[in-house]
């Protein structure tokens, strides 16, 4: 009898321990669920303003059967229309662009893309070659917060964050946005779980018209040499594409401002020639493209509106056809 009683007591103790473990597990799950829910609530949704902040995340909902992907800043996502490109060439494409996207961010987006698909072509806009310093946090967030968890995201965060920014705040954005409580709107609740697309395959169309006036020449620089850090990431892009059999195409969008210096142009041409990369500076082809800066820009020549982007895309389609011949 005593042995049976002892066995019963042991079983009861084990059951209590098991129930305690289950209780702690449920408590942990509830905490994680609450943390995730609160994080979703306070993070910006970019649905009615600052639409650029929604662009990076929209890639994940797209079919991973693209022939071509674009990478870069606003000179990419406001200059090329994937729909027009497919009409002209039959190539499916997507733009993985974001505001003030730095070259290392473009590289890690390329790296991450290869975990989903291996397209035939990567297109990189070279304006970012002039920047070797991190951008302001609000721009970093529009690129990094939209990325899914991955090694590429972690590396991009480490390369992008400013000295006064915390790695943990990028890994767990609730730590950054917890003070948005007073700014929450109905939009934050409406789009708590699902956001609506704001782009056309990563292209953010602009419908307005604001003619270009007089564009001043660029101010003299103390040093026209592109930073070593930027060349390092351009090399990494090139080698990544070589490793996976992807054609890397360099482009410069036909924006009248910021000024594109001849010394910068010479460096890109020399790099492209050295490594046999296609390079298109569309500033040199304005007439062939048919651009009219009185009607084809929405902000006085800084970026193209829809009509300008469609003209440029059709011209780029002809360039791609010539490359394939």
C-alpha positions in Angstrom: 0.0 0.0 0.0 2.8 2.4 0.9 4.5 1.8 -2.4 1.3 2.4 -4.3 0.7 5.6 -2.3 4.3 6.8 -3.1 3.8 6.0 -6.8 0.5 8.0 -6.8 2.2 11.0 -5.1 5.0 10.9 -7.6 2.5 10.8 -10.5 0.6 13.7 -9.0 3.8 15.7 -8.6 4.7 15.0 -12.2 1.3 16.1 -13.4 1.6 19.3 -11.4 5.0 20.0 -13.0 3.5 19.3 -16.4 0.6 21.6 -15.8 3.0 24.3 -14.6 5.1 23.9 -17.7 2.0 24.1 -19.9 0.9 27.2 -18.0 4.3 28.9 -18.5 4.2 27.9 -22.2 0.7 29.4 -22.6 1.8 32.5 -20.8 4.8 32.9 -23.1 2.7 32.3 -26.2 0.2 34.9 -25.0 3.0 37.4 -24.4 4.5 36.8 -27.8 1.1 37.1 -29.5 0.4 40.4 -27.6 3.9 41.7 -28.5 3.3 40.9 -32.2 -0.2 42.4 -32.2 1.0 45.6 -30.5 3.9 45.8 -32.9 1.6 45.5 -35.9 -0.7 48.1 -34.5 1.9 50.8 -33.8 4.0 50.4 -37.0 3.3 52.9 -39.8 1.0 51.4 -42.5 1.9 53.8 -45.3 -1.5 53.5 -46.9 -2.6 57.1 -47.3 0.7 59.0 -46.9 4.4 58.3 -47.4 3.4 55.5 -49.8 7.1 54.8 -50.5 7.3 53.1 -47.1 5.0 50.2 -48.3 7.0 49.4 -51.4 9.5 46.9 -50.0 7.0 44.6 -48.4 4.8 44.4 -51.5 7.3 42.2 -53.3 6.5 39.2 -51.0 2.9 39.0 -52.2 3.9 38.9 -55.9 4.4 35.7 -57.9 8.1 34.7 -57.8 8.4 34.2 -61.5 10.0 37.5 -62.5 12.4 37.7 -65.4 13.8 41.1 -64.3 14.0 43.0 -61.0 15.0 46.7 -60.5 16.8 48.0 -57.4 17.4 51.5 -56.3 15.9 54.7 -55.0 13.1 56.9 -56.3 14.8 57.2 -59.7 13.8 53.5 -60.1 10.3 53.3 -58.6 9.1 56.4 -60.3 10.8 55.9 -63.7 9.9 52.4 -64.8 6.6 50.7 -65.3 6.7 46.8 -65.1 3.3 46.7 -66.8 4.5 48.6 -69.9 7.8 46.6 -69.9 5.8 43.3 -70.1 3.6 44.7 -72.8 6.7 45.6 -74.9 9.0 42.7 -74.2 7.0 39.9 -72.5 9.3 40.1 -69.5 7.8 40.0 -66.1 9.4 42.4 -63.7 9.1 44.0 -60.2 10.8 47.0 -58.6 12.4 46.5 -55.3 12.9 50.2 -54.8 12.6 52.5 -51.7 13.2 56.1 -50.8 17.0 57.0 -50.6 17.9 53.4 -50.9 21.7 53.0 -50.3 23.8 50.7 -52.4 24.4 48.2 -49.6 20.6 48.0 -49.1 20.2 47.3 -52.8 22.8 44.6 -52.5 21.2 42.8 -49.6 17.8 43.1 -51.3 19.4 41.3 -54.3 20.8 38.7 -52.0 17.5 38.2 -50.3 15.6 38.0 -53.6 17.7 35.0 -54.6 16.2 33.0 -51.7 12.8 33.4 -53.5 13.7 33.3 -57.2 16.6 33.6 -59.7 15.6 36.0 -62.5 17.6 36.6 -65.6 18.3 40.3 -65.1 19.0 42.6 -62.2 18.9 46.4 -62.9 20.6 48.8 -60.6 20.3 52.6 -60.7 23.8 54.1 -60.1 22.8 57.3 -58.4 23.4 55.7 -55.1 27.2 55.3 -55.9 27.8 58.8 -54.4 26.6 57.9 -50.9 28.7 56.0 -48.4 27.0 57.2 -45.2 23.8 55.9 -43.7 20.6 57.8 -44.5 18.3 59.3 -41.9 16.4 56.8 -39.8 13.0 57.5 -41.4 14.4 56.5 -44.7 16.2 53.5 -43.3 12.8 52.4 -41.8 11.1 52.6 -45.2 13.6 50.0 -46.5 14.4 47.8 -43.6 11.1 47.5 -41.8 9.5 46.2 -44.9 11.9 43.3 -45.3 11.1 39.9 -43.9 13.3 38.3 -41.3 16.4 36.9 -42.9 20.2 36.9 -42.6 20.2 39.5 -45.5 17.9 41.8 -43.4 20.2 41.5 -40.4 23.2 42.4 -42.5 21.4 45.3 -44.1 20.4 46.6 -40.7 24.0 46.4 -39.5 25.3 48.2 -42.6 22.6 50.8 -42.5 21.9 51.9 -39.0 23.3 55.2 -37.7 25.5 55.1 -34.6 22.7 56.3 -32.3 20.3 53.7 -33.6 19.7 50.3 -31.9 19.9 47.0 -33.7 17.1 45.6 -31.5 14.8 48.4 -32.5 15.0 47.2 -36.1 14.6 43.6 -35.2 11.7 44.5 -32.9 10.1 47.7 -34.2 7.8 47.9 -31.2 10.8 49.2 -29.3 10.9 52.1 -31.8 7.2 52.8 -32.4 5.8 52.3 -28.9 5.3 56.1 -28.6 2.9 56.2 -31.6 -0.1 55.6 -29.4 -1.2 59.2 -29.6 -0.8 59.2 -33.4 -2.9 56.1 -34.1 -5.8 56.5 -36.5 -8.5 54.3 -38.0 -6.0 53.4 -40.7 -3.9 51.6 -38.2 -6.8 49.3 -37.2 -8.1 48.8 -40.7 -4.8 47.6 -42.0 -3.7 45.9 -38.9 -3.4 42.4 -40.5 -3.5 43.1 -44.3 -2.5 46.2 -46.2 -3.7 47.1 -49.7 -1.2 47.4 -52.5 -0.1 51.0 -53.2 2.1 50.3 -56.2 2.0 48.7 -59.6 4.5 45.9 -59.2 6.8 48.2 -57.2 6.2 51.2 -59.5 4.7 54.2 -57.8 2.9 56.2 -60.5 2.7 60.0 -60.3 -0.1 61.7 -62.2 0.6 65.4 -61.7 2.4 67.8 -64.0 4.9 70.4 -62.8 7.2 71.6 -65.7 10.9 71.9 -65.2 12.3 75.4 -65.1 16.0 76.3 -65.1 18.1 73.6 -63.6 21.4 75.0 -62.2 24.7 73.3 -62.9 26.2 71.2 -60.2 28.4 72.9 -57.6 32.1 72.0 -57.8 33.0 69.1 -55.5 36.2 68.7 -53.5 36.4 65.1 -54.6 34.6 63.4 -57.5 35.8 59.9 -56.7 33.1 57.5 -55.7 33.6 56.1 -52.2 35.5 52.8 -51.8 32.5 51.4 -49.8 30.2 51.9 -52.8 32.7 50.3 -55.2 32.9 47.4 -52.7 29.2 46.8 -52.8 29.0 47.2 -56.6 31.7 44.5 -56.8 29.6 42.3 -54.6 26.5 42.9 -56.7 28.5 41.9 -59.8 30.0 38.8 -58.3 26.6 37.8 -56.9 25.1 38.0 -60.4 28.0 36.1 -61.9 27.6 33.3 -59.4 23.9 32.9 -60.3 24.1 33.5 -64.0 22.2 36.8 -63.8 22.9 39.8 -66.1 23.6 42.9 -64.1 22.5 46.1 -66.0 23.5 49.5 -64.7 21.2 52.5 -65.4 21.0 56.2 -64.7 17.5 57.6 -64.8 16.9 60.8 -66.7 16.4 63.0 -63.7 17.6 66.6 -64.2 18.4 66.9 -60.5 20.3 65.9 -58.5 23.1 66.8 -60.9 25.0 63.9 -62.4 28.6 65.0 -62.8 30.6 64.0 -65.9 33.3 62.7 -63.6 30.8 60.3 -62.1 29.7 59.3 -65.6 33.3 58.5 -66.6 33.7 56.2 -63.5 30.6 54.2 -64.2 31.4 53.9 -67.9 34.9 52.7 -67.0 33.6 50.1 -64.5 31.0 48.9 -67.0 33.6 48.5 -69.7 36.1 46.8 -67.4 33.5 44.1 -66.5 31.5 44.0 -69.7 28.3 45.2 -68.0 25.5 47.0 -70.0 25.1 50.6 -68.9 22.5 53.1 -70.0 22.6 56.7 -69.0 19.2 57.9 -70.1 20.2 61.5 -69.7 22.0 61.1 -72.9 18.9 59.8 -74.7 16.3 62.3 -73.8 15.4 63.1 -77.4 15.2 59.4 -78.5 13.1 58.6 -75.5 10.8 61.5 -76.4 10.8 63.1 -72.9 9.3 66.6 -72.6 10.1 68.1 -69.2 7.2 70.5 -69.6 4.8 67.6 -69.5 6.6 64.4 -68.3 7.6 65.4 -64.8 5.5 66.1 -61.7 8.2 67.9 -59.7 10.1 70.2 -62.0 12.5 67.6 -63.4 13.5 65.7 -60.3 11.3 62.7 -61.2 9.1 61.5 -64.0 5.3 61.3 -63.9 3.3 58.5 -65.5 3.7 59.7 -69.1 7.4 60.2 -68.6 7.8 56.8 -67.0 5.9 55.1 -69.8 8.1 56.7 -72.4 11.3 55.7 -70.6 10.1 52.2 -70.1 9.3 51.8 -73.8 12.8 53.0 -74.7 14.4 50.7 -72.1 12.4 47.8 -73.7 14.0 48.6 -77.0 17.4 48.6 -75.3 16.7 45.1 -73.8 15.7 43.8 -77.1 18.9 45.0 -78.7 20.9 43.3 -75.9 19.3 40.0 -76.5 20.0 40.1 -80.3 
